[in-house]
Amino acid sequence: MLRSHFLLIILFCLPLIWLSACKDTTVNPGTGTTATSGVYIVNEGTYKQDNSTLTFFNPKTDSVYQDYFALANPGLRIGDTGNDIAVYNGKAYVVMNGSQTVEVFTCTTGKSLGRVVLPAGSSPRQVFVRNDTSAFVSNSNTNTVTEFNPSTLTIKRTINVGAAPEGVLVVGNTLLVANSTFGGYQPGPKCDSISVIDLSTGNHIALFYAGRNPVFVRYVKSTGRIYVLNLPIYPDSVGSALTELNPSTLAIERQWAVTGALDVAFDESAKTAYVVGSRGLFRIDLGSASANPALFVPLPAGTQGFYSVAVRPDNGDVYIGDARNFILPGQMFVYSRLGTKLKTLTTGISPGSVGFY
Amino acid sequence: MIFCFAPTCLCTAQTNPHGEPGKGDTTRIYTTPQVVVQAAHNPVSRAAESPQPLTVITRQAIMTLNAYDAGDALAYAPGVFVRQYGGLGGLRTVSLRGSSAQQSVVLIDGVRYQSTTEGAVDFSNIPAVSIERAEVLRGGNAAGFGANALGGVINIVTRRNLPSGSVSVSAAGSGGSFGTEELSGGLLLASGKTQADISVRYLNTDGDYPFDFNEFGHTSRITRTNADFNNLFARAALWIKPESSLDAGAAFQGFHSVRGAPGPAVQGNHESARARLDELDLFGTGSASVSSDQWSARVNATGRRNITHYTDPDLRLGNGQSVDNFYNRHEGSLDLRLQKVLDDNATLGISGDCYYTVLHGDNLDAGAPAIPKRLQAGLALNTQWNPGDILPGWETFVTAALRADYFSDIQAVPISPSLGFTVLIPSTTVRLRARAAGSYRAPSFVEKYYFNYGNAGLRPERSWCADAGATWQPDSALGIECSFFLTETRDHITAVPRSAVSWSAQNTARVNSHGFELGISGRVWSGLADITACYTFTRTVDISDPSSPWYSTSLPYSPEHLLNTAAGVRLWPSVRIGLTCSFTSGRYALPGARTPDLLPPYALTGANVDFRTHLAWLELGIRAQADNIFNTDYQVIKNYPMPGRSFRVTVSTTYTGSK
């Protein structure tokens, strides 16, 4: 009886197993088949060479596609100097710094949905999607933040912030913007500050300081804290650190110095921060009161330095970008939470931001 | 088309040291690459016995090409690649034998013209009206010409020689596509012991040429904007010859140019769409020479002032305001050359020179001196001799030189040697030549001090080169030359990316450049047709590190094949129909020789009709020309579109009279 039931179960499950596998088939750009999950790597390219690309990686099938945006959209290229990516509701929003656009496409197919065209000279840097009708992109050259509708791809308003804005974050009805000054290259109003803006009015309600050259600002739900990463400043290349702030008071609660910090990513479930530093990738246990940055992945031999970091939300895998010489194709190393190297992906030039869906 | 190779040019030049035909003892003057006994103001021209390949682009050739500037003319010399960043208003630099723009010496009338600040010359600021001839000497020769002469030497000769009692007045005006208009004029007076010449040129172009651009999935025809160019140039010179053995003069030239400086066109954006460049340049020279049958001496002095103003309202840098930078440089030089005829077979020369540069500039790196300065001094010896009986019946010359330099801001004292020989095969017009030389280049102020790019610790580039070739004149109206060359450069200064958006000058590469040059020039069909053709094969590769992914890959913007031809047929005595064709092979925009970075090859064709007649004592000319007839869409430098088909009509008149 049990054996016959067992056989029935197998016979019943087989189609389900087969259908499940079909849903995660290898993506064939342009043919309509899709991948239900995947990884998009924004390769910045070489500045003003108009050679930014996307690398698409499907972890389930272990397939990697170079220049994926062009493959999925024949005749279309993504543009010049891709800087950031945000994934929201099945769509990806990629900031093209040189082309002054935010390119939008469907995650599962890579098909372009159009773009937000920003005013000439904006030099957009980072993007944050708040909801179906509101998203923000920082414009480093005009000291502004543009709010756009991510569904209609239309510009709603422009908000004045500080010098060379980079990271953008919305918490509640408040917009936080990191005014980096480009590490001292571009001083100006509200130097090295975090703008706090009431989205109802578009006005500053506070300005606070968490160190020089703030570039990334993130909110980690599991710790309930805001984090600001300060990068080194010109010309000394010193002073980089990760700062933890109380979201209610914006008071600095903790700060960790990481020499040569370049990028930061967070593992929500493990309450862990990963910071790219000059000696490799550092891990900070945010859940520990006495946490110190610990070297998680040292620089491999022959590597001049890591360039970017991202954490896959569903399993905590860590993606570490290596731009190599910023001219030839780069690499992305994939590590597990435990520090086991899982694979090395070849990417385009200067692998930067990563989007997961 | 009158391009000369060394033997032909020499025959003309050696007739007279002072421009009067048939006088002076020419048969036993032995020349060196550095100094010529006869006319020490021009160290390049008399280089028939020089083992270094020389191409001379005469004034007639420049006029036949209807060149706007020196860059237009230089393209027709073997080994030359003109890098153009857009239309008339775009930067124009020259690469010799795969070298960088900074790796060539540019002279005006034998004195150094390029600045320590950039190390390169923008040839769009040297109008054709001021050029008597352009001499291109290829291959490294720091021993003869000092720092920077890794790729070769370009000498722009402005001085013209007219018989005493002559006067020449010329004027020309042209109009063409994209709102281009040019007015130029010249006056040359030779009276007794004095010669004076004045030339002026005004050029203006809107630069709004259309080009195809693919963005966001569509190809559309758009117009290049902010590519206008307005240039006013003037030159005045006065030479006196109180005695046949004395020669002295002074020349002053200046230009004021205002132009748009658009950057690359990328998808969705034209970089630096509103950037502007305003430049005022004043350059004065004074020289004096004395000579006899046995020795000569010459002293040159120069002074230069250049004020450059660059603005980009869309780029914020430094103080958070939009870019608004001034660069003010003062330069001066003094050089002395002595030459002695030792005996019937040999000469010996010694020369010394010093240069001083001061730069007051914005946007310098944090570690740069507040006011960069450089004092450069050099001492050189040169000799040339005929070994005589080593090859009986073969006219042979051996040339050797040695130079040492000092730089106030560089911890090095480069020593540069050169050795070569030429042989004239008996009963022929075939001259063989071969040489080897060591050369160097001191880093420019831009490479050392420019904001976020400069590297104060740069070492000079060092190179060794070898060259062998031949010239042949099948008949008096036709010349053929060929050369094989090999150059290896160490500590090559390369722009190395430090991040995705910033680059830095570094001594990184070891570069090998080798190739072949072929040039043909002259008249055929009893002089009814003229032809100039030059082909260059150059392979310039990075050989720094065999384990590097860049090993043995081509350097950026180094096309392997270059072909330039110009031909004309005189259908009637007063009508000439001409055709120009050029081909540039593919080249890479970035190191690494990757397919995505490969720019496609392009071929350009032009045609012209020239009508000339005499009306009383005036020569009148009307010329109509079309360039890029097939409207080829091309880019010399990636993302800098070039103009398509264009038209131009020129009207000119010349009066030449004598007492």
Chai-1 contact restraints between the chains, C-beta under 6 A:
chainA,res_idxA,chainB,res_idxB,connection_type,confidence,min_distance_angstrom,max_distance_angstrom,comment,restraint_id
A,E44,B,A500,contact,1.0,0.0,6.0,A-B,restraint_1
A,Y47,B,V501,contact,1.0,0.0,6.0,A-B,restraint_2
A,K48,B,P264,contact,1.0,0.0,6.0,A-B,restraint_3
A,K48,B,E271,contact,1.0,0.0,6.0,A-B,restraint_4
A,D50,B,V266,contact,1.0,0.0,6.0,A-B,restraint_5
A,D50,B,Q267,contact,1.0,0.0,6.0,A-B,restraint_6
A,G75,B,G217,contact,1.0,0.0,6.0,A-B,restraint_7
A,L76,B,G217,contact,1.0,0.0,6.0,A-B,restraint_8
A,G79,B,Q267,contact,1.0,0.0,6.0,A-B,restraint_9
A,G79,B,G268,contact,1.0,0.0,6.0,A-B,restraint_10
A,D80,B,V266,contact,1.0,0.0,6.0,A-B,restraint_11
A,G98,B,V266,contact,1.0,0.0,6.0,A-B,restraint_12
A,S99,B,Q267,contact,1.0,0.0,6.0,A-B,restraint_13
A,S99,B,G268,contact,1.0,0.0,6.0,A-B,restraint_14
A,S99,B,N269,contact,1.0,0.0,6.0,A-B,restraint_15
A,Q100,B,G268,contact,1.0,0.0,6.0,A-B,restraint_16
A,Q100,B,N269,contact,1.0,0.0,6.0,A-B,restraint_17
A,T101,B,G268,contact,1.0,0.0,6.0,A-B,restraint_18
A,G121,B,D314,contact,1.0,0.0,6.0,A-B,restraint_19
A,N141,B,R316,contact,1.0,0.0,6.0,A-B,restraint_20
A,A163,B,G320,contact,1.0,0.0,6.0,A-B,restraint_21
A,Q186,B,R316,contact,1.0,0.0,6.0,A-B,restraint_22
A,Q186,B,G320,contact,1.0,0.0,6.0,A-B,restraint_23
A,P187,B,G320,contact,1.0,0.0,6.0,A-B,restraint_24
A,G188,B,G320,contact,1.0,0.0,6.0,A-B,restraint_25
A,P235,B,A366,contact,1.0,0.0,6.0,A-B,restraint_26
A,F326,B,P497,contact,1.0,0.0,6.0,A-B,restraint_27
A,F326,B,A500,contact,1.0,0.0,6.0,A-B,restraint_28
A,I327,B,L590,contact,1.0,0.0,6.0,A-B,restraint_29
A,I327,B,P591,contact,1.0,0.0,6.0,A-B,restraint_30
A,I327,B,G592,contact,1.0,0.0,6.0,A-B,restraint_31
A,L328,B,P549,contact,1.0,0.0,6.0,A-B,restraint_32
A,L328,B,G592,contact,1.0,0.0,6.0,A-B,restraint_33
A,S350,B,A500,contact,1.0,0.0,6.0,A-B,restraint_34
